[in-house]
Protein backbone atom coordinates (compact mmCIF):
# COMPACT_ATOMS: atom_id res chain seq x y z
CA UNK A 1 0.00 0.00 0.00
CA UNK A 2 1.16 3.52 -0.76
CA UNK A 3 2.41 5.98 1.82
CA UNK A 4 0.73 9.37 2.13
CA UNK A 5 1.91 12.68 3.49
CA UNK A 6 0.76 11.63 6.95
CA UNK A 7 1.36 7.88 6.84
CA UNK A 8 4.70 6.13 6.29
CA UNK A 9 4.90 2.37 5.78
CA UNK A 10 7.79 0.75 7.64
CA UNK A 11 9.65 -2.52 7.33
CA UNK A 12 10.60 -4.43 10.46
CA UNK A 13 14.16 -3.16 10.04
CA UNK A 14 12.98 0.44 9.79
CA UNK A 15 10.86 0.05 12.91
CA UNK A 16 13.85 -1.42 14.76
CA UNK A 17 15.89 1.62 13.76
CA UNK A 18 13.40 3.91 15.50
CA UNK A 19 12.55 1.66 18.42
CA UNK A 20 13.33 4.43 20.93
CA UNK A 21 10.47 6.53 19.55
CA UNK A 22 8.17 3.52 19.26
CA UNK A 23 8.83 2.48 22.85
CA UNK A 24 8.32 6.05 24.04
CA UNK A 25 4.91 6.03 22.34
CA UNK A 26 4.13 2.64 23.92
CA UNK A 27 4.97 4.03 27.37
CA UNK A 28 2.46 6.85 26.79
CA UNK A 29 -0.39 4.61 25.58
CA UNK A 30 -3.03 4.44 28.34
CA UNK A 31 -3.93 1.21 30.14
CA UNK A 32 -1.96 -1.27 28.04
CA UNK A 33 0.74 -3.79 28.91
CA UNK A 34 3.57 -1.35 28.22
CA UNK A 35 6.41 -3.85 28.23
CA UNK A 36 4.62 -6.38 26.04
CA UNK A 37 3.66 -3.68 23.54
CA UNK A 38 7.29 -2.57 23.18
CA UNK A 39 9.81 -3.79 20.63
CA UNK A 40 11.52 -5.82 23.37
CA UNK A 41 8.57 -8.21 23.44
CA UNK A 42 7.05 -8.00 19.95
CA UNK A 43 10.31 -8.42 18.02
CA UNK A 44 11.31 -11.39 20.20
CA UNK A 45 7.91 -12.98 19.53
CA UNK A 46 8.16 -12.45 15.79
CA UNK A 47 11.70 -13.87 15.68
CA UNK A 48 10.54 -17.01 17.49
CA UNK A 49 7.06 -17.68 16.13
CA UNK A 50 6.56 -15.79 12.84
CA UNK A 51 10.00 -15.11 11.34
CA UNK A 52 8.58 -15.09 7.80
CA UNK A 53 5.72 -12.69 8.46
CA UNK A 54 5.27 -9.54 6.37
CA UNK A 55 5.25 -6.09 7.98
CA UNK A 56 2.06 -4.03 8.05
CA UNK A 57 3.36 -1.10 10.07
CA UNK A 58 2.15 2.46 9.61
CA UNK A 59 3.76 5.45 11.30
CA UNK A 60 1.41 8.43 11.61
CA UNK A 61 1.62 11.82 13.35
CA UNK A 62 -0.24 10.20 16.26
CA UNK A 63 1.93 7.11 16.70
CA UNK A 64 2.06 3.63 15.17
CA UNK A 65 -0.25 0.92 13.88
CA UNK A 66 1.98 -2.14 14.33
CA UNK A 67 0.65 -5.23 12.55
CA UNK A 68 1.99 -8.11 10.49
CA UNK A 69 0.57 -10.53 7.94
CA UNK A 70 0.94 -14.23 8.68
CA UNK A 71 0.06 -17.16 6.45
CA UNK A 72 -1.78 -19.89 8.40
CA UNK A 73 -2.75 -22.93 6.30
CA UNK A 74 -3.53 -20.79 3.26
CA UNK A 75 -5.30 -18.07 5.27
CA UNK A 76 -3.83 -14.56 5.32
CA UNK A 77 -4.09 -13.23 8.87
CA UNK A 78 -3.63 -9.53 9.69
CA UNK A 79 -2.64 -9.38 13.35
CA UNK A 80 -0.40 -7.57 15.86
CA UNK A 81 3.32 -8.33 15.68
CA UNK A 82 2.86 -10.43 18.85
CA UNK A 83 -0.25 -12.56 18.44
CA UNK A 84 0.75 -15.64 20.45
CA UNK A 85 -0.33 -14.46 23.89
CA UNK A 86 -2.35 -11.42 22.78
CA UNK A 87 -0.66 -9.01 25.19
CA UNK A 88 0.64 -6.42 22.72
CA UNK A 89 -1.59 -3.63 21.53
CA UNK A 90 -1.01 -2.70 17.88
CA UNK A 91 -2.05 0.93 18.48
CA UNK A 92 0.84 2.79 20.08
CA UNK A 93 0.41 6.47 20.93
CA UNK A 94 -0.90 8.82 23.66
CA UNK A 95 -4.40 8.86 22.12
CA UNK A 96 -5.12 5.60 20.24
CA UNK A 97 -8.35 6.83 18.66
CA UNK A 98 -6.86 8.60 15.61
CA UNK A 99 -4.62 5.55 15.11
CA UNK A 100 -7.67 3.28 15.14
CA UNK A 101 -9.43 5.51 12.60
CA UNK A 102 -6.38 5.42 10.33
CA UNK A 103 -6.08 1.66 10.69
CA UNK A 104 -9.77 1.06 9.90
CA UNK A 105 -9.52 2.98 6.65
CA UNK A 106 -6.26 1.31 5.61
CA UNK A 107 -7.43 -2.21 6.51
CA UNK A 108 -10.73 -1.74 4.67
CA UNK A 109 -8.86 -0.74 1.49
CA UNK A 110 -6.37 -3.60 1.79
CA UNK A 111 -7.81 -6.59 -0.04
CA UNK A 112 -4.94 -8.93 0.90
CA UNK A 113 -6.20 -10.44 4.18
CA UNK A 114 -8.76 -13.09 5.10
CA UNK A 115 -8.84 -12.83 8.87
CA UNK A 116 -8.21 -9.92 11.25
CA UNK A 117 -7.11 -10.06 14.89
CA UNK A 118 -7.00 -6.94 17.06
CA UNK A 119 -5.53 -7.69 20.49
CA UNK A 120 -4.15 -5.98 23.56
CA UNK A 121 -6.83 -3.29 24.02
CA UNK A 122 -7.89 -2.80 27.67
CA UNK A 123 -11.47 -3.97 28.08
CA UNK A 124 -12.37 -1.05 30.35
CA UNK A 125 -10.85 1.63 28.11
CA UNK A 126 -12.99 4.16 26.27
CA UNK A 127 -11.21 3.28 23.05
CA UNK A 128 -12.32 -0.37 23.05
CA UNK A 129 -15.95 0.40 21.98
CA UNK A 130 -14.52 3.11 19.73
CA UNK A 131 -12.50 0.43 17.94
CA UNK A 132 -15.59 -1.71 17.35
CA UNK A 133 -17.62 1.24 16.12
CA UNK A 134 -15.01 2.66 13.73
CA UNK A 135 -14.20 -0.73 12.23
CA UNK A 136 -17.92 -1.35 11.67
CA UNK A 137 -18.25 2.03 9.95
CA UNK A 138 -15.62 0.84 7.48
CA UNK A 139 -17.41 -2.45 6.82
CA UNK A 140 -15.29 -4.59 9.18
CA UNK A 141 -17.61 -6.50 11.50
CA UNK A 142 -15.67 -7.70 14.51
CA UNK A 143 -16.69 -10.30 17.05
CA UNK A 144 -15.26 -10.62 20.53
CA UNK A 145 -13.73 -13.66 22.21
CA UNK A 146 -13.36 -14.05 25.96
CA UNK A 147 -11.05 -11.35 27.34
CA UNK A 148 -7.53 -12.16 28.48
CA UNK A 149 -7.14 -11.60 32.21
CA UNK A 150 -4.01 -9.63 33.11
CA UNK A 151 -3.03 -9.62 36.78
CA UNK A 152 -0.94 -7.12 38.72
CA UNK A 153 -0.21 -6.23 42.32
CA UNK A 154 0.26 -2.91 44.06
CA UNK A 155 3.50 -2.56 46.01
CA UNK A 156 2.35 0.57 47.82
CA UNK A 157 3.14 0.37 51.51
CA UNK A 158 6.18 -1.77 50.78
CA UNK A 159 6.46 -5.41 51.81
CA UNK A 160 4.13 -5.06 54.77
CA UNK A 161 1.52 -3.34 52.63
CA UNK A 162 1.74 -6.13 50.08
CA UNK A 163 1.40 -8.84 52.74
CA UNK A 164 -1.59 -7.06 54.29
CA UNK A 165 -3.42 -7.53 50.98
CA UNK A 166 -2.81 -11.30 50.94
CA UNK A 167 -4.89 -13.91 52.72
CA UNK A 168 -3.95 -15.04 56.27
CA UNK A 169 -3.38 -18.56 54.94
CA UNK A 170 -0.95 -17.34 52.29
CA UNK A 171 0.97 -15.19 54.77
CA UNK A 172 1.29 -18.08 57.22
CA UNK A 173 2.42 -20.53 54.53
CA UNK A 174 4.97 -18.09 53.15
CA UNK A 175 6.48 -17.36 56.57
CA UNK A 176 6.75 -21.09 57.31
CA UNK A 177 8.55 -21.73 54.01
CA UNK A 178 10.92 -18.80 54.57
CA UNK A 179 11.87 -20.14 58.03
CA UNK A 180 12.60 -23.55 56.53
CA UNK A 181 14.77 -22.02 53.80
CA UNK A 182 16.80 -20.10 56.38
CA UNK A 183 17.42 -23.34 58.28
CA UNK A 184 18.56 -25.00 55.05
CA UNK A 185 20.89 -22.12 54.20
CA UNK A 186 19.08 -21.06 51.01
CA UNK A 187 19.92 -17.52 49.94
CA UNK A 188 18.12 -15.26 47.48
CA UNK A 189 20.68 -13.17 45.62
CA UNK A 190 19.85 -10.19 43.40
CA UNK A 191 22.28 -10.26 40.49
CA UNK A 192 23.79 -6.75 40.33
CA UNK A 193 24.25 -4.73 37.16
CA UNK A 194 28.01 -5.28 37.02
CA UNK A 195 27.54 -9.07 36.92
CA UNK A 196 24.86 -8.72 34.24
CA UNK A 197 27.49 -7.47 31.80
CA UNK A 198 28.51 -11.11 31.34
CA UNK A 199 25.39 -11.83 29.27
CA UNK A 200 26.40 -15.33 28.22
CA UNK A 201 27.03 -16.36 31.83
CA UNK A 202 23.59 -15.07 32.92
CA UNK A 203 21.88 -16.97 30.11
CA UNK A 204 23.89 -20.11 30.95
CA UNK A 205 22.85 -20.01 34.63
CA UNK A 206 19.16 -19.55 33.79
CA UNK A 207 19.08 -22.44 31.34
CA UNK A 208 20.97 -24.73 33.72
CA UNK A 209 18.19 -24.21 36.28
CA UNK A 210 15.49 -24.57 33.64
CA UNK A 211 16.77 -28.00 32.62
CA UNK A 212 16.23 -29.20 36.21
CA UNK A 213 12.66 -27.89 36.43
CA UNK A 214 9.34 -29.63 35.89
CA UNK A 215 8.83 -27.52 32.76
CA UNK A 216 11.72 -29.17 30.90
CA UNK A 217 10.27 -32.61 31.65
CA UNK A 218 6.97 -31.78 29.97
CA UNK A 219 8.56 -29.70 27.18
CA UNK A 220 6.67 -26.68 28.60
CA UNK A 221 9.73 -24.62 29.41
CA UNK A 222 12.14 -22.37 27.60
CA UNK A 223 14.90 -24.88 26.86
CA UNK A 224 14.02 -25.72 23.25
CA UNK A 225 12.05 -24.74 20.18
CA UNK A 226 10.45 -21.33 19.58
CA UNK A 227 10.15 -20.63 23.31
CA UNK A 228 13.94 -20.82 23.66
CA UNK A 229 14.38 -18.40 20.76
CA UNK A 230 11.79 -16.03 22.24
CA UNK A 231 13.10 -16.17 25.81
CA UNK A 232 16.74 -15.74 24.92
CA UNK A 233 15.98 -12.84 22.59
CA UNK A 234 13.86 -11.03 25.22
CA UNK A 235 16.38 -11.80 27.95
CA UNK A 236 19.32 -10.43 25.97
CA UNK A 237 17.27 -7.36 25.07
CA UNK A 238 16.52 -6.63 28.74
CA UNK A 239 20.19 -7.13 29.61
CA UNK A 240 21.32 -4.77 26.85
CA UNK A 241 18.92 -2.06 28.03
CA UNK A 242 19.87 -2.43 31.69
CA UNK A 243 16.28 -3.35 32.58
CA UNK A 244 16.74 -6.90 33.86
CA UNK A 245 15.83 -7.68 37.46
CA UNK A 246 17.13 -11.15 38.33
CA UNK A 247 17.17 -13.03 41.63
CA UNK A 248 18.73 -16.50 41.91
CA UNK A 249 18.14 -18.85 44.85
CA UNK A 250 21.36 -20.59 45.88
CA UNK A 251 22.59 -23.05 48.51
CA UNK A 252 26.28 -23.75 49.02
CA UNK A 253 27.04 -21.96 45.74
CA UNK A 254 24.60 -24.18 43.82
CA UNK A 255 21.82 -22.51 41.81
CA UNK A 256 18.35 -23.77 42.76
CA UNK A 257 15.88 -21.38 41.14
CA UNK A 258 15.46 -17.99 39.53
CA UNK A 259 12.97 -15.21 38.93
CA UNK A 260 13.40 -12.36 36.48
CA UNK A 261 11.57 -9.59 34.69
CA UNK A 262 12.00 -6.12 33.22
CA UNK A 263 11.94 -2.90 35.24
CA UNK A 264 10.63 0.21 33.54
CA UNK A 265 10.06 3.30 35.64
CA UNK A 266 8.05 2.36 38.74
CA UNK A 267 6.69 -0.86 37.21
CA UNK A 268 8.23 -4.34 37.21
CA UNK A 269 6.97 -6.74 34.52
CA UNK A 270 7.48 -10.33 35.61
CA UNK A 271 8.63 -12.72 32.89
CA UNK A 272 9.88 -16.06 34.25
CA UNK A 273 10.13 -17.99 37.51
CA UNK A 274 11.50 -21.54 37.68
CA UNK A 275 13.20 -23.82 40.19
CA UNK A 276 14.63 -27.29 40.60
CA UNK A 277 11.69 -29.72 40.65
CA UNK A 278 13.18 -31.59 43.61
CA UNK A 279 12.42 -28.54 45.80
CA UNK A 280 8.74 -28.14 44.94
CA UNK A 281 7.61 -29.14 48.45
CA UNK A 282 9.64 -26.28 49.93
CA UNK A 283 7.52 -23.60 48.24
CA UNK A 284 10.59 -22.22 46.49
CA UNK A 285 8.54 -20.58 43.74
CA UNK A 286 6.59 -18.55 46.32
CA UNK A 287 9.79 -17.59 48.09
CA UNK A 288 11.34 -16.37 44.84
CA UNK A 289 8.26 -14.25 44.21
CA UNK A 290 8.49 -12.75 47.68
CA UNK A 291 12.23 -12.14 47.39
CA UNK A 292 11.59 -10.12 44.22
CA UNK A 293 8.73 -8.19 45.85
CA UNK A 294 10.91 -7.35 48.84
CA UNK A 295 13.75 -6.20 46.58
CA UNK A 296 11.41 -4.03 44.49
CA UNK A 297 9.62 -2.58 47.51
CA UNK A 298 12.91 -1.62 49.16
CA UNK A 299 13.69 0.51 46.09
CA UNK A 300 10.29 2.20 45.88
CA UNK A 301 8.85 0.28 42.92
CA UNK A 302 5.05 0.65 43.03
CA UNK A 303 3.60 -2.00 40.70
CA UNK A 304 4.26 -5.63 39.85
CA UNK A 305 2.66 -6.83 36.62
CA UNK A 306 2.36 -10.62 36.64
CA UNK A 307 0.84 -10.89 33.16
CA UNK A 308 -1.67 -13.31 31.67
CA UNK A 309 -3.68 -15.60 33.89
CA UNK A 310 -2.15 -18.68 35.50
CA UNK A 311 -3.62 -20.30 38.63
CA UNK A 312 -0.98 -18.97 41.04
CA UNK A 313 -1.08 -15.37 39.84
CA UNK A 314 -4.44 -14.53 41.37
CA UNK A 315 -3.05 -15.23 44.86
CA UNK A 316 -0.21 -12.79 44.30
CA UNK A 317 -2.28 -9.94 42.88
CA UNK A 318 -5.43 -7.95 43.44
CA UNK A 319 -5.78 -5.99 40.20
CA UNK A 320 -7.17 -7.41 36.96
CA UNK A 321 -7.00 -5.37 33.74
CA UNK A 322 -8.47 -7.64 31.04
CA UNK A 323 -7.41 -7.25 27.42
CA UNK A 324 -9.88 -7.68 24.56
CA UNK A 325 -9.71 -10.17 21.72
CA UNK A 326 -11.41 -8.82 18.58
CA UNK A 327 -11.62 -10.80 15.36
CA UNK A 328 -13.15 -10.49 11.91
CA UNK A 329 -13.51 -12.78 8.91
CA UNK A 330 -13.32 -11.00 5.59
CA UNK A 331 -16.05 -13.20 4.10
CA UNK A 332 -18.49 -11.87 6.72
CA UNK A 333 -17.51 -8.22 6.28
CA UNK A 334 -18.89 -5.68 3.86
CA UNK A 335 -15.60 -5.51 1.96
CA UNK A 336 -14.31 -6.28 -1.50
CA UNK A 337 -13.22 -9.87 -1.97
CA UNK A 338 -9.57 -10.67 -1.43
CA UNK A 339 -7.35 -10.54 -4.52
CA UNK A 340 -5.73 -13.94 -5.03
N, C-alpha and C positions, 0 to 999 in steps of 0.2 A: 504494500500500500504506500501511496505517496505521502511525503512529509508536506506540511503546510507552514505558513509563517509562524504559527503558534505551536505546532506539534512536530517533534523530531523523533524519527524511528531509530532505535538503538540496537546494536548487536549485543550479545553477552559481553564481549570484550570491551565494547564502548561503555557499557554500564559499569563494568569492573573498574574502568579508568576513572570514573567519577563516583566511586562508592562512598567517598566522604560526604558528598552532597546528598546522595540517596539515603544514607544512614542518618544524616541530620534531619531529613524530611520524615523518615520513619519515626525518629524520636519525638517529633512534633505531632504525629498523627494520634488523635484522641482515642483512648480506650482499647487499643490493640495490644497484641503481644509484641512489644517493641523489638526484643532480641530476635524472635523468630520471623519477623518481617524484614530484618536487615540482611545485607549481603552475606554476613557470616553464616547464617542458617540456610538461606535459599540457594546460594551457590554450592554449598556443601551437599544439599539435597539433590540438586540437578546433577552434579558430578557423579553421585552414587546411583541414582535411580533413573534419570532421564538424560544421559550424556549426549544423546542424538536429537534432543528436542530442538525446535526452531524458536528463535526469539520473537515475541510479540510485545515489545516494550516501547511505550510512548512517553517521551518527556514533554511536559507542558509547562506553561508559566505557573501552574498551581502544584506541580509535583510530578509523580510518575504513575503510570498504569503498567504494572509489571506482570506480564503473562508469558506463557509459552504455548507452543502447539506440540502435542504428543500424539503419536500414532499408536492406537491400541486395537489390535486385531482388525485392522482396516478402517477403524473409526478415528476421525480427526477430532481430538479433544483440545479445546481452548481452556486453559486453566492457569492458576497462579504458578510461579516458578517452583514453589514447594507445594505439592498437592498430595503428599503421602500421608501426613498427619492433619493437614488442613489448618495449620496454625498461622500461616503467613497471610496477611492481607495484601491484595494486589494494588490497592489504592493508597499511595504513600504521599501525604502532604497534610498541612495544618487543617485544611478544610477539604474533606474528601468529596464533597458534593459536586464541585465542578469537574473533578476527575471522573466521577461516575457518569456524568452527563457526556463528557468527551468519549469515554469508553463505550457507552451505549450506542452513540452514533457511529463510531468506528466499527464496532462488532456487527452492527446491523448491516453495514455496507460490505463487510468481508464475507464473501460467499464460500470461503475455504475452511469451514468447520462444521462438524456434525453435532457436537455435544459441548456444552458450556458448563464450567464449574466456577462459581465465585465463592471464595472461602475467606475465613479470617475476619469477618465483620462482626463486631460486638452485637449480640442480640438486643441489648438494651439501648443501643445508640440511636440517635435520631436519624442517622443516615442509612440504617438498615431498611426501614420502609421506603425511604427515598430511592434506594437502589432498586427495589422491586417495582416501584411506580415508574421510574424513568426507563428501565429496561422494557416494561410493558408498553410504554408510549412509543417505543421504537420497534415494536412487534416481537420482542423477545419475552416469551411467557415462562417465567421461572417458577419451579416448585421448590419446596423446602424440606430437607431431611431433618432428622433429629439434630438438635444443636450439640456442639462439642463442649463439654464442661471443661473449664479451665480454672484450676484451683490456685489460690495464693494465700499467704498468711501475713498479717501485720506483725512487725517487730517493734512497734511502739511500746515504750515501757521496758525495753530491753528483755533480757532472759526471763526475769520474773513476770513481766507483763505477758510474754508469750505463754509461759507455763500456766498463768492464771486463766487463760482462754482454752486450755485443754481440760479434758475430763479428769476427775480424781483418779480413776483407774489407770489412765495413761500416765499421769504424773507418778503414781506409786510404782508402776512397772518400770518406768524409765529410771527412777532413782535406784531401784533394786539392781537393775542391770549395770548401772554405772558403778555401784559399790563392788559388784563382782568383778568388773573389769579392772578396777583399781587393785583388788587383791591379786589378780592375775598378772599385773604389770603391763596392761595394755595402755599405750599412749596414743593420743590423737594429735598429729603434728601438721600444722599449717605449713605448706611448702612456700617459702618466701620467694620474692621476685628474683633475687640473685640466683637461686637454684633453678628457677624456671627457664633461665637462658639456655640450659642444656636440654633443648626440646626433645631430642631423641631419647635421652635418659628418662624424661617424664613419661613419654609415650610407652617406653619399654616397661616401666614399673606398672603402669595402668593395665597393660595387656597381660602382664604376668599374673596379676590378681584376677583379672577377668577369666583367664583360663582355668582358675581353681573354683570358679563360682558355679552355681546351679544353672546360670544362663548358658554357659558354654556346653553343658551336658545336653540341653534341649535345643541347641542351635538357636537360642533366642537372644544371644548376647551380641557383642560388637567385635568378635574375634575373626569373623570371616564374612565374605560376600559383600553386598552393597552396604550393610550396616557398618562394616569395618571402614570402607571408603568414606562413608558419611562422617563417622565419629572421628576418624583421624584428621580429616579435612577441617571439621569444626574445631577440634581440639588445637590443632596447629594455628588456626586463625586466632583463637582466643589468646594463645600464648604470644603470638606476634603483636597483638594489640595491647598486651599487658592487662587483659581483662580476666584472666583465669584465676579462680579461687579454688584451691585444691587442698584437701585434708586427707592424709593417709594414716590409717590405724596400724600401729606397729607393736611388736612384742619381741624383745631381745634382737632388735635390728632386722626382724623379719616382717615383711609387709603382709597385712591381713585383710585390708579393705580400703576403699577410697570413696570419696564423694567430691564432685567438682561441678562448677557452673561458671557463668560469666557475670561479672559485676559491671553494671553501667549506672553511673550516678548513684542514687540511693536505693537501687533495686538490684537484687541478686536473682538471676534466672538459673534455677537448678537444671542440670543436664543428665548426670549419671550418678548412681550410687550402686556399689557392688562390693561383695565380700566373699571370703573363703567359705564355701558351703558347709565345711565342718564346724563352723562357729554359729550356725543359724540359731541354735538354742540359747545363745548368749545375747540375743537381741542386738547384734552388732550394727545392723542397718539403722535401727532407731538411734543408737548412740552416735553414729556418724552424722545423722541428721542433726542431732542436738549439738554436737561439736561445731558444726557449721553455723548453726543459729547463734550459738554463744559467741563465736568469732565475729560474725557479722554484727551482732548487737553491740559488742564491745567497741566497734568502730562507727556506730551510729547509723548503720544501714537500716532502712525503715520498712522494706518490703521483700518478701521471699516468694517468688513465683515458682510454683511446683509444676505447672504445665497441665497437659491433658490428663484426663481421669484415669487413675489406677486405684485399686481398693485402699491402699495405705494412705493415699494423699489426703483423703477427706479428714482423717484423724489429725493431720498436721496443719490443717488450714481452716479458715472460717469464711473465706471470700470465694465466691464462684462468679466468674465473668464469662458466660457461655459465648461461643462463637458460632455464627450461622453457617449453614451449608446450603447454598442455592445452586440449582441445576436447571438446565434447559436442553431440550432436544430440538434440533433445527426442524425436524419434520413436523413438530407440533407448534412451531412458531409461524407468525405471519411474515415470513421472509422469503426471498428468492431461493430457489433450490441451489444446493452446492454445485459448483463447477467441478466436474471430474476430469 
